[in-house]
Amino acid sequence: MIVRYRWLLFDADGTLFDFERAETSALARTFAQFDLPLAPDLQDTYRVINQQCWQALERGELTPETLQTRRFELLFAAEGIAGEAEAFSAAYLENLAQAADLLDGAAEVLAALRDRYRFAIITNGLAAVQHGRLARSAIRADVAALTISEEVGSAKPASGIFDAAFAAMGNPAKGEVLMIGDSLTSDIRGACDYGIDACWFNPGSQPRPAHLPITYEISRLEELIELLGKD
């Protein structure tokens, strides 16, 4: 039985928060505010562009501030939309910050494990969005530390954001921390490079890569209770 961890370090979007639902809702509300039509294929185009922008941020090619507007500049150009990307981005972020829906099982898992572990979040998300969503969520009282790339000037998988997260947690030993996240390129790669154990949340049953020393793999958050919650 695992007894050595003191901290569970969670990714936010796609691990605890239902980002797909939040994104869909925020896009619909923002397009309506600007009297623009939102076709399904346009949403698909946005998601491709947005993913590319976040991957560029992970590589250090974009800053969080630049990303906020750049993704909509690219979307408007691709779709021939006449709109002000900066104003649209500001409204979208406000709408996204209000979407605090959790993934199924997230609140229940933290409730089941809170007597044995402390919880922290490490995210490449935007500060205004992450603070707003956490403050509105059912898990706000359970999260002892929140580290956001935009605020610390470093993004997963770089070591700098993990340094900041560990400082926020009171600098525990690396062996006392388990990273839990859905992204291989940011969460799992970052944890492995930093020298901490990693639990890959893989609800889509993607093939497990051979090049990453993943400690655990789960397809449902509730599996953490079985993995970590019993004496």
N, C-alpha and C positions, 0 to 999 in steps of 0.2 A: 504494500500500500504506500502511495506517495504521501510523505509527511513533511518534506523539506521546504516547500514553497510557503512564503508568507504573503507575497503579492501576486495578484493576477492582473496583468497589464493588457488591456483590451484595445483593439482598434475600435473606431466608432462606426463609420458607415459600412454597411454590409456585414457587420459582425454583431453589433448591438442594435444599431438603428436601421430601420427599413428604408434605405436610401432610395430604392427604386420607386417606392410609393411616394416618398417625399418629393422626389424630383418630378414625377408625373403631376402631382398636385400643384407644385410651385410653377411649373411651366404653364399649365392650363390657366392658372390665375393671372400670371404675368402677361401672357398673350392676350387674355381678355381685357386686362387693364389698358393695353395699348391698341385695342381694337384690331388685332392681327389674327388671321386664321391659323389654327394649329392642326395641321393634317398629321396622321400617323407616320407618314414617311418623313415628315419634317422632324418629328421627335426622334426617329431612328438616326437621322443625319446628325442631330444635335448630340446624341449619345456617343456616336463615333468621334465627332470632333472633341467633345468634352474628355473622353478617355485619352485621346491623343495629347491633349493639353496637360492632363494630369501626369501622363507618362513623361512628358517634357519637363514638368516640374520635378519629378523624381530624379531626372538626369541633371537637374540644375540648369536647364535651358530657359525656364520661365520662373518668374517670381510669383507668389500668390496674388499680389496686386495686379500684375500684368495678366495673369490667367483669367481673373474675374471678367474682364472686358474682352480679351482676345477671343475667347470661345464664341462669343456672340458676334463679334466682327466677322469671324470666319463663317459662322452660320448664315448671317445676313448676306454675305457675299455669295455663298454657295446657292442660296435660295432666291436671290434677287429681291430681298426685302429692303425697303427703304426705311431705316429706323436708326435711332441713336443708341448705339450699343452700350454706352456708359450709363445712360439713364435706365435702359432696360435691365442691365446687370444689377443696378442698385435695387430696383423693384423686385427682381428675382431673388436676390439674397434675403430681402425682408420676408418674402413669402416662404422661402426655404427654412428660415430660422424658426418659423411657426410650426413646422411639420416635425413633431417629436415622436412619431410612431416608432415603436420598438419592433424588432423581429420577434416572431413567436418564440416564447420560452425565455427571452432575455431577462425580464423582471423576475420570473420564477427562479431562474438559475442563481441570480445574485442573492435573492432572498434565502435560498437553500444553503448558500456557501458563505454568507456574511459572518457567521460566527467563527469560521476557521481562517478566513483570508481577508486581506484588504484589497480594494479595487482601485485601479487607475486607468485612465484612458490616454492613449497616445495617437494623435491624428494629424494627417496632412490636410485636413479640412480647413475652411476659412474661419477665422476667429469669431466674427459676428454670428455666423451660422451655428457653430458648435456651442458657443456659450448660450445662445438663445434656445437651441434644441434641448440641451442638457437641463437648463433651468425649467423647462416645461415638461420634462419627462418624469416617468414614474421611478426612475433610478437615481434621481439627482442627489438624494441623501446618502446613497451607497457609495458614490464616487469620491474618493479622498483626494485625488490629484488628477488634473487635466492638463496635458501638455499638447500645445497646438503649434504646428510648424511655422505658421505665419508670425507667431509671437516670439519664437526662439531663434528664428533665422536659419533653420535647418529642417529638412524634410526626410522622412523615411525613404530609402533605407540607410541614409547617412548616420554616422555615429553621433553627430552633434545633438540630434533630437533625442536620442536615447540617453545621452549624458544629462540633458535637461530633465527628462522624465525621471531618471534615477535621483537627481537632486531634489525633485519635487516629492519623491517618495522617501526622502531622508537617507539616500545612499545605502540601500540594502546591498548585501552580497549578491553577485550575479546568480548564484545558485538558488537564491530565495525568490527569484522572479520567473514567472512563466508568461510568455507573450502569446496572446490568442488573437488571430486575425485571419481574414479571408484572402488577402492579396499575397501571392507568392513573391512579387517583385518588390513590394514595400515592407509589409509586415514580417513575412517569414525570412526573406533575404536579409532584412535589417537585423532581425533577432539573431539569426545564425552568425552573421558577420560580427555582431556585438558580443557574442559568446554567451547568450542566454538560451534556455530551452524554448522551443516554439511548438505551439499547437495550431495546426492548420485547420481552420473551419472551412470545410469543403462540401457545401450542401449540393452542389451540382455534380458531385462524383467525377471531377476531372482526374485525369491520370496523374499519379504521384511522380514528381520529378526525381530522378536519381541523383542529381547534383546538389540537392539541399539536404542537410542532416535534420530532417523534421523529426521532432521528438514524439509527437502524438498527432493523430488526425481524427477529426470528428465530422459527421455530416449533419448533426443536430446539436444545438447548444445544450440541450438536456443531458447529453452524454457527459458533460463536464461534472455533473452531480455524481454519476457512477465512477468517473475517473478520479475525482478529487474529494468527494464529499463524505465518504464513509471512513470510519476508524478501522 
